[in-house]
Amino acid sequence: MLEQTDKFLKASVTPTDFDKLIKQKIEKEYLQKENILQVVGEVWKEIKGGKLNPKIFLEDIKIIQFRLEHVIKMFGVERILYAGPECGLKSFPTYQCALECLKNVSEATKNLKSI
């Protein structure tokens, strides 16, 4: 259908909802599912207080690369004009954290080019 209509895609390869990123890490690493919203609130306090680096909640480059590979396999590299985060990075706690997210997407894209 993309070819018939001569359309192209942007591959959204990492979430930008920072609460979701925090929840994923808590559930994965600590298996914490009860009171998850309370824990997320506590994490935000730690981040805002400068006691916790928000970059630890960003997705790993390999996960981003896996998603990009999947999209490319489904639609073909010629139909993917660019890859990026799902949406804007306004929910990110710091400018540096948002830049790190973009850097991770860029690195995942570069890794695929070298394969």
N, C-alpha and C positions, 0 to 999 in steps of 0.2 A: 504494500500500500504506500509506503514511503517513496519507493521508486516511481510508482505510477503518478503520484502527485508532486514529485520532485521536492519532498520535504526532508528536513534534517532535524537532528536532535541535540539537545544539551544533556549530557549525562550527569545527573545529580548523584554524587557518589559518597556523600557524608552528611549526616544530619547537622542542623544548626540550632536545634532546640537544646539549649544547654542543660535544662532540667532533665531532659531525656538522656543526655550523655551521662549526667551524674547518676541517674537511676540505673542505667545499664551497667555502669562500673560497680555500683554498690551491690546489685543483684548478682553480678557475675563473680566478683571477687570475695564478697562477704556473705553471699547467699541470703542477704537480708531482704525480706519481702514484707514483713510486718512493719508498720509505722514508717513506711518508706518516705512519705511526704515529710514527716518530721525529720528524718535523717537528711533528706535533701535540704531542708531549711537550715539544719546545723552545718552542713557542708558550705552553704552559701555564706553563713556567718564567718566560718573559718577563711573562706576566700576573701570576703570583704575586709576582714581583719588583718589580712596579709600573712596569715598563718599557714595557708595551704595554696600551693601553686595550681591554678586552674588548668594548666596544660596537661596535667595527669589524667584529665577526663576526656581528652581528645582521642579519637579513634586511631588505631595503629595504621601505619602506611600500608601494610599488607592487606588489611581489611578493605581499605579504599581501593587498592589495586585489584583485589578480587572482584569487587563490584563493577569496576570499570571493565575488566576482562569479560565479565558476564554480559554487560550491555553490548560490548563489541561483538561477542559471539551471537547475540540475538539479532542485532540490527546491521552489523557490518561496520568496519572502521570508516568507510567512506560516507556513512550517514551520521556519524558523530562529529559535530563541528568542534565542540569543546566539552570539557568536564569541569565540574565545580561543586561547591557545597549546594545543599538543597535550596537555600534561600540566602537572604542577607545574614550578616553576622552581628546584628544589633543586640542579640540576647547574650552575646559573649561578655564575660565579666571585665576583660581588659582588651585594649587594642593589640597588645603583644600576643595574646591568646588567639585572637582572630587572625593575625598574621601567621601564626604557627599552623593554624588550620589550613590556610591557603598554601603554605609551604608544603604541608603533607600531601595535599592534592597534586601540587606541582611535581613533587618527588615521585608519587605513584604513577603519574603520567610519563615522566622521564624513564622510570623503570620499565614500563611497557614498550617504549620506543626502542630500548636496548635489547629487547627479547627477539 
